Amino acid sequence: MPPMRPPPYLRGARLVPERVDDPERFPFDLPMARHLDLELGSPVTFFVGENGSGKSTLIEALAELCGLPPSGGGKNELTDRTGPDDHSPLARALRPSFARRPPDGYFFRAEHMAHFADLLDERRDDPDFAGDPYARYGGRSLHTRSHGEAFLHLFTDRLEQGLFLMDEPESALSPQRQLALLVRMADLVADGETQLLVATHSPILLTFPGAEILSLDDGPPTPVRLEETSHYQITRGILESPERFWKHLRGARAPGRAR
């Protein structure tokens, strides 16, 4: 692939301290949120970190800053509840920086795919809804496909040019389908009119050439190389030497623990 260009739309976001009501309350008590000054340097950015590091919290905030529902979906879903969150408290404390506003956008959250499929079916049955609710989603109900198939159809049929966010897309996809997603991602960013922000645990997705990887493990987002991520190190280690890894895991058991 040719060298990656700068991101075409969202260039970053900075915490505005005056907008923080209580720095000791969630989400401002998260290490990643303190002194947050996010600078994006690639059209494809991955956010990595352990559970609880704030990946989902950050990407929800970025979705809202881009005019998308933090619970997932596109701008057409801003008035429809497809998840538990109406607003991101972190977003209200951030000041975004845009090179220009994206022509389209979508926020994919794997755990809310079923809610979104229900919403499309409700639109189909609504006599006041004009048009085909499935037109941009493969032409038929997402409930007629597996979770992974529905997700890939969303990417192949719904997404073209714009700014798209994903929260742990690998939870819906087999390793083979993750490779298919990488190919689609490469196609989307090739013309310089698409930007992707992805929170992930997948070492497969992290191999995307030229992508920026930002770790939230030790504070505000920090650039890291693929080989420095625990995702890569643990996956490589256990696949290269499963016997040694299991010997280590069994040896780490607490004394007296039931077997």
ROVEX-85359 format. One record per atom (N, C-alpha, C): residue number from 1; atom name; z, y negated, x negated. Coordinates in steps of 0.001 Angstrom, whole numbers. Atoms other than C-alpha are relative to their C-alpha. Layout:
<atoms>
   nr  atom        Z        Y        X
  NUM    CA        Z        Y        X
...
</atoms>
This chain:
<atoms>
   nr  atom        Z        Y        X
    1     N        0     1199     -833
    1    CA        0        0        0
    1     C        0    -1255     -872
    2     N      -44     1254      762
    2    CA     -617    -3599    -1180
    2     C     1394     -589       35
    3     N    -1334      628       -9
    3    CA     2419    -5761    -2048
    3     C      314     -610     1355
    4     N     -418      508    -1296
    4    CA     4409    -6812     1000
    4     C       22    -1526       -4
    5     N      -53     1441     -173
    5    CA     4072   -10364     2297
    5     C     1409     -410      430
    6     N    -1266      456     -600
    6    CA     7029   -12536     3347
    6     C        0      314     1496
    7     N      -35     -262    -1441
    7    CA     8226   -11894     6911
    7     C     -702    -1111      773
    8     N      789     1030     -695
    8    CA     5906   -13686     9360
    8     C      780     -814     1022
    9     N     -705      684    -1096
    9    CA     8548   -14709    11913
    9     C     1434     -369     -400
   10     N    -1402      285      307
   10    CA    12305   -14458    11363
   10     C      219       52    -1506
   11     N     -230       55     1445
   11    CA    13250   -15557     7841
   11     C     1472      175     -358
   12     N    -1407     -182      301
   12    CA    17033   -15353     8167
   12     C      888     -539     1095
   13     N     -996      509     -944
   13    CA    20219   -16326     9982
   13     C     1287     -276     -761
   14     N    -1204      422      718
   14    CA    23346   -18131     8832
   14     C     1142     -216      992
   15     N    -1189      219     -824
   15    CA    26873   -18104    10246
   15     C      389    -1475      -35
   16     N     -467     1380     -118
   16    CA    28007   -21509    11506
   16     C     1503       61      281
   17     N    -1449     -189     -172
   17    CA    31815   -21548    10984
   17     C      556     -729     1217
   18     N     -512      769    -1132
   18    CA    32348   -24207    13668
   18     C     -197      723     1333
   19     N      260     -741    -1232
   19    CA    31007   -21764    16269
   19     C      853     1251      131
   20     N     -867    -1186      -22
   20    CA    33558   -19064    15424
   20     C     1345     -386      597
   21     N    -1263      330     -671
   21    CA    36486   -19222    17859
   21     C     1199      590     -731
   22     N    -1119     -676      654
   22    CA    38703   -16681    16098
   22     C     -547      937    -1067
   23     N      554     -841     1068
   23    CA    37730   -15241    12687
   23     C      682     1348     -143
   24     N     -717    -1274       90
   24    CA    40274   -12444    13126
   24     C     -350      948     1138
   25     N      407     -847    -1117
   25    CA    38640   -11059    16265
   25     C    -1414      526     -219
   26     N     1329     -597       81
   26    CA    35623    -8758    16570
   26     C    -1017     -929      661
   27     N      531     -677     1192
   27    CA    32903    -9156    15454
   27     C      208     -762    -1299
   28     N     -109      854     1182
   28    CA    33924   -11910    13060
   28     C      974      544    -1034
   29     N     -888     -631      969
   29    CA    36557    -9699    11440
   29     C     -709     1066     -833
   30     N      759     -957      800
   30    CA    33829    -7372    10150
   30     C     -362     -618    -1352
   31     N      360      556     1317
   31    CA    33236    -7777     6397
   31     C    -1423     -544      -53
   32     N     1384      464       74
   32    CA    29503    -8162     6983
   32     C     -185    -1362      658
   33     N      165     1261     -739
   33    CA    30059   -11157     9303
   33     C      613    -1187     -725
   34     N     -651     1092      714
   34    CA    32259   -13182     6960
   34     C     -973     -626     -997
   35     N      915      730      879
   35    CA    30184   -15819     5195
   35     C    -1434      539       93
   36     N     1322     -583     -177
   36    CA    27044   -14227     6648
   36     C    -1088    -1043     -254
   37     N     1142      859      315
   37    CA    23929   -15817     5156
   37     C    -1176      921     -285
   38     N     1041    -1020       80
   38    CA    21049   -13460     5843
   38     C    -1339     -630     -360
   39     N     1340      412      396
   39    CA    17760   -14011     4013
   39     C     -900     1237      -11
   40     N      916    -1127     -113
   40    CA    14841   -11718     4840
   40     C    -1217     -249     -886
   41     N     1068      189      964
   41    CA    12215   -11159     2171
   41     C    -1194      899      178
   42     N     1093     -941     -199
   42    CA     9879    -8546     3644
   42     C     -291      135     1487
   43     N      282     -252    -1420
   43    CA     8074    -7801     6925
   43     C      750     1206      553
   44     N     -765    -1173     -422
   44    CA    10054    -4527     7015
   44     C     1363      -44     -677
   45     N    -1371       57      521
   45    CA    13835    -4717     6610
   45     C      829     1094      638
   46     N     -925    -1026     -471
   46    CA    16294    -1841     6873
   46     C     1430     -466     -253
   47     N    -1433      242      149
   47    CA    20018    -2337     7466
   47     C      688     1358      -81
   48     N     -688    -1264      190
   48    CA    22169      504     6122
   48     C     1492     -262     -160
   49     N    -1448      106      132
   49    CA    25889     1192     6035
   49     C      672     1115      769
   50     N     -759    -1028     -704
   50    CA    28570     3577     7183
   50     C      238     -412     1452
   51     N     -371      300    -1381
   51    CA    29547     3855    10840
   51     C     1132    -1020       10
   52     N    -1024     1036      -73
   52    CA    31547      773    11752
   52     C     -235    -1170     -924
   53     N      263     1101      931
   53    CA    29986    -1439     9090
   53     C     -601    -1217      693
   54     N      518     1135     -760
   54    CA    28326    -3598    11750
   54     C    -1506      -58      133
   55     N     1468        0      -87
   55    CA    24659    -2549    11665
   55     C     -471     -338     1408
   56     N      422      233    -1384
   56    CA    24316    -2402    15447
   56     C      392    -1392      466
   57     N     -460     1340     -372
   57    CA    26352    -5583    15883
   57     C     -952    -1067     -521
   58     N      906      980      586
   58    CA    24049    -7477    13526
   58     C    -1368       41      661
   59     N     1352      -70     -543
   59    CA    20796    -6179    14950
   59     C      -31     -441     1466
   60     N     -104      548    -1357
   60    CA    21964    -6939    18511
   60     C      -65    -1524      -33
   61     N      -11     1461      113
   61    CA    22630   -10523    17421
   61     C    -1386     -523     -344
   62     N     1339      439      371
   62    CA    19213   -10812    15784
   62     C     -965      136     1169
   63     N      842     -160    -1186
   63    CA    17577    -9459    18937
   63     C      178    -1178      950
   64     N     -243     1120     -912
   64    CA    19252   -12141    21050
   64     C     -555    -1304     -569
   65     N      559     1205      620
   65    CA    18260   -14860    18562
   65     C    -1515      -57      157
   66     N     1448      -70     -169
   66    CA    14670   -13673    19020
   66     C     -414        5     1469
   67     N      316       80    -1419
   67    CA    14887   -14011    22804
   67     C     -101     1330      702
   68     N       37    -1334     -579
   68    CA    15387   -10305    23528
   68     C     1386      397      497
   69     N    -1314     -436     -492
   69    CA    18167    -8581    25499
   69     C      730      835    -1048
   70     N     -728     -776     1014
   70    CA    20872    -7274    23120
   70     C      252     1436      415
   71     N     -170    -1374     -467
   71    CA    21144    -4169    25297
   71     C    -1270      821     -164
   72     N     1245     -707      229
   72    CA    17529    -3277    24508
   72     C    -1093     -391      967
   73     N     1154      306     -826
   73    CA    14035    -3880    25841
   73     C     -749    -1213     -498
   74     N      786     1167      323
   74    CA    11566    -6727    25854
   74     C      413    -1187      852
   75     N     -353     1205     -746
   75    CA    11562   -10196    27377
   75     C      -43      225     1503
   76     N       53     -304    -1431
   76    CA    10660    -8708    30759
   76     C     1297      604      507
   77     N    -1260     -642     -394
   77    CA    14040    -6971    30721
   77     C     1201     -929     -130
   78     N    -1119      925      174
   78    CA    16135   -10101    30135
   78     C      854     -117     1257
   79     N     -757      126    -1249
   79    CA    17141   -10192    33809
   79     C      430     1343      559
   80     N     -368    -1338     -467
   80    CA    17606    -6420    34148
   80     C     1029      598     -943
   81     N    -1014     -646      826
   81    CA    20723    -4633    32931
   81     C     -458     1402     -355
   82     N      352    -1335      460
   82    CA    19550    -1663    30841
   82     C     1045      541     -961
   83     N    -1072     -429      887
   83    CA    22799    -1350    28889
   83     C     1255     -787      287
   84     N    -1296      592     -297
   84    CA    26411    -2485    28719
   84     C      186    -1438     -454
   85     N     -255     1298      613
   85    CA    25963    -5736    26806
   85     C     -959    -1058      523
   86     N      828     1112     -467
   86    CA    24719    -8973    28355
   86     C     -301     -983    -1124
   87     N      150      977     1060
   87    CA    25253   -11159    25290
   87     C      667      506    -1271
   88     N     -594     -318     1298
   88    CA    26047   -10858    21607
   88     C      904    -1146     -419
   89     N     -885     1079      458
   89    CA    29138   -12849    20553
   89     C     -373     -490    -1391
   90     N      396      418     1345
   90    CA    27816   -12876    16985
   90     C    -1191     -947       62
   91     N     1206      837      -82
   91    CA    24482   -14408    18026
   91     C      347    -1458      250
   92     N     -350     1380     -340
   92    CA    26197   -17487    19444
   92     C      540     -767    -1203
   93     N     -541      659     1199
   93    CA    27688   -18187    15996
   93     C    -1008      -67    -1132
   94     N     1016      -20     1045
   94    CA    24429   -17819    14077
   94     C    -1064    -1065      240
   95     N     1136      914      -63
   95    CA    21698   -20332    13284
   95     C    -1191      700     -650
   96     N     1140     -714      563
   96    CA    18337   -18567    12866
   96     C     -979     -934     -693
   97     N     1072      723      671
   97    CA    15469   -19637    10636
   97     C    -1303      756      253
   98     N     1281     -617     -318
   98    CA    11922   -18933    11842
   98     C    -1120     -687     -762
   99     N     1250      552      500
   99    CA     8634   -19380    10036
   99     C     -849     -444     1182
  100     N      603      301    -1298
  100    CA     7177   -19313    13548
  100     C      529     1008      996
  101     N     -503     -896    -1037
  101    CA     8070   -17714    16836
  101     C     -991     1141      231
  102     N      905    -1136     -192
  102    CA     6665   -14218    17432
  102     C     -655      -36     1375
  103     N      669      -17    -1295
  103    CA     4095   -13750    20221
  103     C      553     1058      940
  104     N     -547    -1087     -811
  104    CA     5835   -10583    21420
  104     C     1212      544     -731
  105     N    -1176     -593      621
  105    CA     9023    -8673    20770
  105     C      529     1142      824
  106     N     -623    -1131     -704
  106    CA    10948    -5540    21658
  106     C     1172      487     -842
  107     N    -1183     -542      667
  107    CA    14382    -4150    20826
  107     C      216     1408      516
  108     N     -188    -1398     -379
  108    CA    14574     -355    20847
  108     C     1385      477     -388
  109     N    -1297     -641      224
  109    CA    17977     1290    21232
  109     C      -77     1404      565
  110     N      214    -1387     -398
  110    CA    17816     5069    21329
  110     C      911      408     1154
  111     N     -947     -452    -1018
  111    CA    20932     5474    23467
  111     C     -272     -603     1368
  112     N      293      640    -1276
  112    CA    19486     3220    26175
  112     C    -1388      344      528
  113     N     1345     -362     -423
  113    CA    16090     4912    26494
  113     C       -1      514     1435
  114     N      -55     -532    -1362
  114    CA    17155     6746    29661
  114     C      182    -1118     1015
  115     N     -170     1146     -902
  115    CA    18337     3484    31238
  115     C    -1332     -710      212
  116     N     1258      712     -104
  116    CA    14978     1917    30476
  116     C    -1005      811      813
  117     N      889     -849     -792
  117    CA    13070     4900    31889
  117     C      331     -123     1488
  118     N     -406      201    -1394
  118    CA    15102     4517    35109
  118     C     -517    -1331      533
  119     N      440     1324     -422
  119    CA    14220      828    35233
  119     C    -1488       -4      335
  120     N     1435      -59     -284
  120    CA    10474     1534    35025
  120     C     -263      748     1303
  121     N      176     -737    -1255
  121    CA    10797     4089    37826
  121     C      408     -852     1198
  122     N     -406      901    -1077
  122    CA    12649     1525    39944
  122     C    -1092    -1032      285
  123     N     1086      958     -202
  123    CA     9818     -947    39392
  123     C    -1172      661      726
  124     N     1075     -727     -684
  124    CA     7314     1701    40489
  124     C      269       69     1505
  125     N     -356     -149    -1410
  125    CA     9204     2085    43775
  125     C      273    -1326      697
  126     N     -276     1317     -575
  126    CA     9682    -1654    44310
  126     C    -1285     -589      575
  127     N     1235      538     -598
  127    CA     7078    -2980    46802
  127     C     -308    -1415     -453
  128     N      217     1372      449
  128    CA     7549    -6484    45388
  128     C     -423      -93    -1464
  129     N      397       24     1403
  129    CA     6722    -5456    41820
  129     C    -1518       99      -96
  130     N     1457       43      110
  130    CA     3113    -6380    41010
  130     C     -452      724    -1265
  131     N      555     -667     1160
  131    CA     1109    -4142    38726
  131     C      588     1375     -239
  132     N     -424    -1341      380
  132    CA     1709     -834    37008
  132     C     1118      -96    -1030
  133     N    -1101      124      973
  133    CA     5163     -643    35345
  133     C     -182      889    -1225
  134     N      195     -919     1119
  134    CA     3909     2182    33103
  134     C    -1193     -381     -878
  135     N     1257      332      682
  135    CA      768      386    31879
  135     C      175     -143    -1501
  136     N     -221      229     1437
  136    CA     2296     -548    28504
  136     C      859     1096     -629
  137     N     -901    -1046      496
  137    CA     4294     2668    28132
  137     C     -617     1384      159
  138     N      645    -1310      -14
  138    CA     1723     5475    28090
  138     C     -538      430     1335
  139     N      646     -289    -1269
  139    CA      680     5390    31749
  139     C      768      865      968
  140     N     -785     -805     -935
  140    CA     3409     7564    33264
  140     C     1478     -110     -335
  141     N    -1443      118      147
  141    CA     7155     7846    33693
  141     C      462      549    -1344
  142     N     -562     -474     1264
  142    CA     9080     8137    30435
  142     C      857     1238      198
  143     N     -792    -1197     -280
  143    CA    11188    10802    32145
  143     C     -840     1273      -70
  144     N      860    -1176       84
  144    CA     8165    13131    32000
  144     C     -232      429    -1437
  145     N      146     -325     1416
  145    CA     8375    13163    28200
  145     C     1371      266     -609
  146     N    -1249     -145      740
  146    CA    10997    14250    25720
  146     C      424    -1361     -528
  147     N     -520     1253      543
  147    CA    13194    11561    24208
  147     C     -882     -492    -1147
  148     N      810      382     1143
  148    CA    11194    11579    20980
  148     C    -1417     -375      382
  149     N     1360      318     -444
  149    CA     7816    11633    22744
  149     C      -45    -1362      678
  150     N      -41     1290     -685
  150    CA     8811     8695    24944
  150     C      100    -1136    -1007
  151     N     -148     1034     1007
  151    CA     9874     6722    21892
  151     C    -1310     -247     -745
  152     N     1245      170      734
  152    CA     6646     7376    19995
  152     C    -1082     -624      879
  153     N      965      627     -900
  153    CA     4573     6474    23056
  153     C      289    -1488      127
  154     N     -339     1416      -57
  154    CA     6482     3212    23239
  154     C     -595     -730    -1205
  155     N      512      649     1207
  155    CA     5445     2456    19661
  155     C    -1517       -9      -65
  156     N     1453      -51       84
  156    CA     1838     3541    19996
  156     C     -668     -800     1117
  157     N      630      637    -1156
  157    CA     1172     2027    23442
  157     C      532    -1401      285
  158     N     -627     1260     -384
  158    CA     3598     -889    23823
  158     C      -75    -1054    -1108
  159     N     -162      963     1082
  159    CA     3859    -2493    20389
  159     C    -1317     -280     -705
  160     N     1208      411      723
  160    CA     1044    -4457    18794
  160     C      392    -1018    -1058
  161     N     -409     1026      946
  161    CA     1762    -7796    17097
  161     C     1263     -680      506
  162     N    -1226      664     -401
  162    CA     5196    -9372    17109
  162     C     1167      416     -871
  163     N    -1230     -314      720
  163    CA     8798    -8876    16014
  163     C      735     1097      768
  164     N     -562    -1162     -658
  164    CA    10322    -5491    16780
  164     C     1238      491     -756
  165     N    -1272     -434      566
  165    CA    13866    -4262    16214
  165     C      306     1403      493
  166     N     -374    -1371     -353
  166    CA    15189     -699    16198
  166     C     1416      287     -482
  167     N    -1354     -405      357
  167    CA    18728      646    16206
  167     C       59     1521      -51
  168     N      -74    -1432      270
  168    CA    18870     4145    14673
  168     C    -1074      786      752
  169     N     1068     -724     -700
  169    CA    15457     5347    15904
  169     C      -50     1477     -348
  170     N       44    -1402      404
  170    CA    15903     8608    13992
  170     C      773      909      939
  171     N     -777     -836     -919
  171    CA    18375     9799    16641
  171     C     -880      605     1084
  172     N      926     -536    -1001
  172    CA    15375    10392    18931
  172     C    -1096      853     -612
  173     N     1177     -553      645
  173    CA    13038    11870    16328
  173     C      325     1117     -979
  174     N      -65    -1034     1026
  174    CA    12606    15065    14335
  174     C     -504     -579    -1315
  175     N      548      497     1263
  175    CA    11796    14658    10627
  175     C    -1515     -203       57
  176     N     1453      147      -99
  176    CA     8101    15240    11414
  176     C     -367    -1248      796
  177     N      285     1192     -808
  177    CA     8170    12545    14105
  177     C      427    -1278     -721
  178     N     -349     1168      808
  178    CA     9935    10190    11701
  178     C    -1157     -376     -930
  179     N     1173      280      828
  179    CA     6908    10549     9428
  179     C    -1098     -671      826
  180     N      981      635     -885
  180    CA     4668     9690    12383
  180     C      375    -1450      270
  181     N     -459     1376     -199
  181    CA     6804     6615    13001
  181     C     -312     -851    -1227
  182     N      307      755     1216
  182    CA     6380     5547     9358
  182     C    -1477     -386      -50
  183     N     1435      305      -14
  183    CA     2601     5768     9714
  183     C     -286    -1131      977
  184     N      201     1051     -988
  184    CA     2729     3643    12863
  184     C      543    -1339     -499
  185     N     -564     1223      563
  185    CA     4991     1113    11152
  185     C     -947     -615    -1030
  186     N      935      498     1019
  186    CA     2534      844     8255
  186     C    -1220     -637      655
  187     N     1146      566     -721
  187    CA     -334      259    10698
  187     C      356    -1357      604
  188     N     -395     1235     -674
  188    CA     1634    -2435    12519
  188     C      104    -1182     -950
  189     N     -220     1129      925
  189    CA     2473    -4521     9446
  189     C    -1205     -303     -876
  190     N     1126      134      922
  190    CA     -916    -4156     7749
  190     C     -692    -1351      107
  191     N      748     1252     -159
  191    CA    -2422    -7326     9225
  191     C      869    -1243     -163
  192     N     -880     1140      242
  192    CA      605    -9535     8510
  192     C      508     -687     1246
  193     N     -402      626    -1256
  193    CA     1317   -10238    12185
  193     C     1141      746      690
  194     N    -1100     -771     -575
  194    CA     4207    -7805    12729
  194     C     1166       27     -976
  195     N    -1228      -83      780
  195    CA     7814    -7784    11524
  195     C      901     1043      639
  196     N     -856    -1085     -473
  196    CA    10214    -4849    11800
  196     C     1386     -122     -623
  197     N    -1391      -17      441
  197    CA    14030    -4890    11574
  197     C      621     1288      524
  198     N     -426    -1344     -375
  198    CA    15612    -1432    11572
  198     C     1382      301     -568
  199     N    -1289     -530      437
  199    CA    19223     -237    11446
  199     C     -116     1516      -13
  200     N      269    -1436      103
  200    CA    19149     3350    10205
  200     C      958      700     -951
  201     N     -664     -894      949
  201    CA    20876     6275     8511
  201     C    -1021      937     -650
  202     N     1012     -975      409
  202    CA    17563     8041     7801
  202     C     -559     -278    -1385
  203     N      622      186     1317
  203    CA    16572     8486     4131
  203     C    -1518      123       77
  204     N     1449      -97     -159
  204    CA    13087     9386     5388
  204     C     -580    -1373      298
  205     N      510     1322     -344
  205    CA    12578     5981     6993
  205     C      159     -979    -1155
  206     N     -271      937     1099
  206    CA    14064     4222     3959
  206     C    -1024       81    -1125
  207     N     1019     -116     1045
  207    CA    11139     5427     1819
  207     C    -1184     -940      238
  208     N     1146      859     -311
  208    CA     8809     2858     3452
  208     C     -320     -894    -1208
  209     N      336      757     1227
  209    CA     6920     1263      490
  209     C      155    -1510      178
  210     N     -135     1447        1
  210    CA     7925    -2314     -247
  210     C     1009     -550      988
  211     N     -982      481     -970
  211    CA    10580    -2473     2457
  211     C     1248     -523     -705
  212     N    -1275      522      485
  212    CA    13778    -4442     1928
  212     C     1126      816      624
  213     N    -1156     -752     -483
  213    CA    17002    -2419     2216
  213     C     1236     -844     -248
  214     N    -1199      819       91
  214    CA    20162    -4398     2946
  214     C     1208      826      417
  215     N    -1216     -776     -263
  215    CA    23570    -2708     2742
  215     C     1091     -898      566
  216     N    -1113      718     -619
  216    CA    26468    -3799     4956
  216     C     1339      624     -367
  217     N    -1215     -750      304
  217    CA    29041    -1530     3306
  217     C     1103     -840     -628
  218     N    -1030      713      753
  218    CA    30826    -4061     1108
  218     C       98    -1479      335
  219     N      -44     1410     -379
  219    CA    30428    -7342     2970
  219     C    -1306     -436      612
  220     N     1274      488     -536
  220    CA    27472    -9531     3952
  220     C    -1170      811     -542
  221     N     1151     -810      411
  221    CA    24018    -7875     3724
  221     C     -411     -251    -1445
  222     N      308       62     1431
  222    CA    23207    -7091       83
  222     C    -1173      910     -313
  223     N     1151     -851      335
  223    CA    19866    -5808    -1285
  223     C      419     1183     -877
  224     N     -220    -1202      792
  224    CA    19983    -2254    -2628
  224     C    -1319      757     -109
  225     N     1152     -879      123
  225    CA    17418      243    -3877
  225     C      250     1287      777
  226     N     -107    -1263     -735
  226    CA    16696     3458    -1992
  226     C      950      956     -709
  227     N     -792     -970      761
  227    CA    18283     5518    -4782
  227     C     1478     -350      -50
  228     N    -1400      425       27
  228    CA    21503     3502    -4534
  228     C      710      269     1323
  229     N     -624     -215    -1304
  229    CA    22110     4326     -868
  229     C      671     1367       64
  230     N     -670    -1291     -181
  230    CA    24567     7043       76
  230     C     -872      951      815
  231     N      903     -826     -802
  231    CA    21960     8273     2581
  231     C     -908      834     -912
  232     N      891     -683      933
  232    CA    19589     9133     -260
  232     C      788      959     -894
  233     N     -746     -798      958
  233    CA    22228    10429    -2664
  233     C      550     1277      632
  234     N     -587    -1178     -651
  234    CA    23951    12769     -199
  234     C    -1091      970      438
  235     N     1079     -874     -458
  235    CA    20712    14084     1311
  235     C     -650      726    -1172
  236     N      617     -637     1166
  236    CA    19155    14721    -2095
  236     C      938     1040     -606
  237     N     -946     -918      624
  237    CA    22314    16322    -3429
  237     C      163     1297      760
  238     N     -252    -1224     -770
  238    CA    22855    18767     -592
  238     C    -1256      845      123
  239     N     1232     -773      -71
  239    CA    19175    19763     -405
  239     C     -331      650    -1336
  240     N      295     -563     1315
  240    CA    18848    20305    -4156
  240     C      964     1107     -380
  241     N     -991     -999      401
  241    CA    22066    22307    -4501
  241     C     1017      196     1127
  242     N     -926     -168    -1125
  242    CA    23599    23337    -1149
  242     C     1241      798     -360
  243     N    -1173     -806      365
  243    CA    25881    25929    -2773
  243     C     1053     -859     -689
  244     N     -944      874      716
  244    CA    27423    23372    -5119
  244     C      637    -1002      949
  245     N     -527      978     -936
  245    CA    27793    20865    -2312
  245     C     1051      629      900
  246     N     -954     -656     -891
  246    CA    29522    23379      -27
  246     C     1269      414     -743
  247     N    -1188     -312      802
  247    CA    31820    24456    -2822
  247     C      890    -1232     -105
  248     N     -760     1251       61
  248    CA    32829    20814    -3187
  248     C      659     -308     1341
  249     N     -546      296    -1324
  249    CA    33309    20388      586
  249     C     1183      907      319
  250     N    -1115     -918     -275
  250    CA    35479    23487      868
  250     C     1200     -304     -885
  251     N    -1091      336      903
  251    CA    37506    22428    -2153
  251     C      722    -1261      397
  252     N     -611     1259     -431
  252    CA    38163    19062     -535
  252     C      859      157     1231
  253     N     -827     -209    -1184
  253    CA    39923    20640     2448
  253     C     1471     -264     -306
  254     N    -1441      234      172
  254    CA    43507    19602     2932
  254     C      732     1331      -54
  255     N     -769    -1244       77
  255    CA    46053    22303     1951
  255     C      576      368     1361
  256     N     -592     -479    -1244
  256    CA    47130    24452     4883
  256     C     -858     -207     1228
  257     N      855      238    -1158
  257    CA    44210    23410     7111
  257     C     -554     1322      511
  258     N      478    -1250     -603
  258    CA    43093    26105     9520
  258     C    -1429      296     -437
  259     N     1330     -413      449
  259    CA    40040    28088     8408
  259     C     -721      718     1148
</atoms>
